[in-house]
Amino acid sequence: MPSGGLHFSRASSADVEVLLDLNFNFKTEGYIRLVRALERHRLMWVEIDSFDPRALALIRRSIETPLASCESLFGRRQFFENYAMDVGIIDVPWNGILESMKIAAMAEAYEVNCAPHNFYGHLSTLMSTHFCAVIPNFRIMEVDIDDVPWKDDLVTEPPRIDNGHLIMPTKPGWGADINEGMVKRHPPK
């Protein structure tokens, strides 16, 4: 990883890897059947959420595609002790930075890499950027680039990607503040 940034690959369409988020939409047998049917497409990973760490571990053992989970974490210890995933998806704004660090440390103890769940907006991206910069088991960070055209105006300093790298902010805190005037112009619907 280059100094001062997190690497984002710019690849040709032939090099693009697909990640599939199945969320809570199936039961154990359905996940296994669906992922097995998709395995010829060689997904980077399939993301599955489950309330049952043993069921998730069974799915992981039953498929060849790497399994990512933990976005909706319900008892972190059981998921790692059951070797239920290949990649831990950590939602930094939801868990808070301290709990996110604890999850990443536990994942590291079980040799599981982490990838922040990050679809909220720029402030979440900045929080997740700081998180990624300090954990030893960082894999990849989700960034939602398809959003409203005024998204950059919601913060004082939007995240900056330069030559495929997300640049670490240098300002205090997360590196930006909320632009409250702009937020008021775009109330939730």
Secondary structure as the mmCIF struct_conf table of DSSP 4:
data_model
#
loop_
_struct_conf.conf_type_id
_struct_conf.id
_struct_conf.beg_label_comp_id
_struct_conf.beg_label_asym_id
_struct_conf.beg_label_seq_id
_struct_conf.end_label_comp_id
_struct_conf.end_label_asym_id
_struct_conf.end_label_seq_id
TURN_TY1_P TURN_TY1_P1 SER A 3 GLY A 4
STRN STRN1 GLY A 5 HIS A 7
HELX_RH_3T_P HELX_RH_3T_P1 SER A 13 ASP A 15
HELX_LH_PP_P HELX_LH_PP_P1 VAL A 16 VAL A 18
STRN STRN2 LEU A 19 ASN A 23
TURN_TY1_P TURN_TY1_P2 PHE A 24 PHE A 24
BEND BEND1 PHE A 26 PHE A 26
HELX_RH_AL_P HELX_RH_AL_P1 THR A 28 LEU A 38
HELX_RH_3T_P HELX_RH_3T_P2 GLU A 39 HIS A 41
BEND BEND2 MET A 44 MET A 44
STRN STRN3 TRP A 45 ILE A 48
BEND BEND3 PHE A 51 PHE A 51
HELX_RH_AL_P HELX_RH_AL_P2 PRO A 53 SER A 62
BEND BEND4 GLU A 64 THR A 65
STRN STRN4 LEU A 67 SER A 69
TURN_TY1_P TURN_TY1_P3 GLU A 71 SER A 72
BEND BEND5 PHE A 74 PHE A 74
HELX_RH_AL_P HELX_RH_AL_P3 ARG A 76 GLU A 81
TURN_TY1_P TURN_TY1_P4 ASN A 82 TYR A 83
BEND BEND6 ASP A 86 ASP A 86
STRN STRN5 VAL A 87 ILE A 90
HELX_RH_AL_P HELX_RH_AL_P4 VAL A 92 ASN A 95
HELX_RH_AL_P HELX_RH_AL_P5 ILE A 97 ALA A 109
TURN_TY1_P TURN_TY1_P5 TYR A 110 GLU A 111
STRN STRN6 ASN A 113 PRO A 116
BEND BEND7 TYR A 120 TYR A 120
HELX_RH_AL_P HELX_RH_AL_P6 HIS A 122 VAL A 134
TURN_TY1_P TURN_TY1_P6 PRO A 136 ASN A 137
STRN STRN7 PHE A 138 PHE A 138
BEND BEND8 ASP A 147 ASP A 147
TURN_TY1_P TURN_TY1_P7 PRO A 149 TRP A 150
HELX_RH_3T_P HELX_RH_3T_P3 LYS A 151 LEU A 154
STRN STRN8 VAL A 155 VAL A 155
BEND BEND9 THR A 156 GLU A 157
STRN STRN9 ILE A 161 ASP A 162
TURN_TY1_P TURN_TY1_P8 ASN A 163 GLY A 164
STRN STRN10 HIS A 165 ILE A 167
HELX_LH_PP_P HELX_LH_PP_P2 MET A 168 PRO A 169
BEND BEND10 LYS A 171 PRO A 172
TURN_TY1_P TURN_TY1_P9 GLY A 173 TRP A 174
BEND BEND11 GLY A 175 GLY A 175
STRN STRN11 ILE A 178 ILE A 178
HELX_RH_AL_P HELX_RH_AL_P7 GLU A 180 ARG A 185
BEND BEND12 HIS A 186 HIS A 186
#
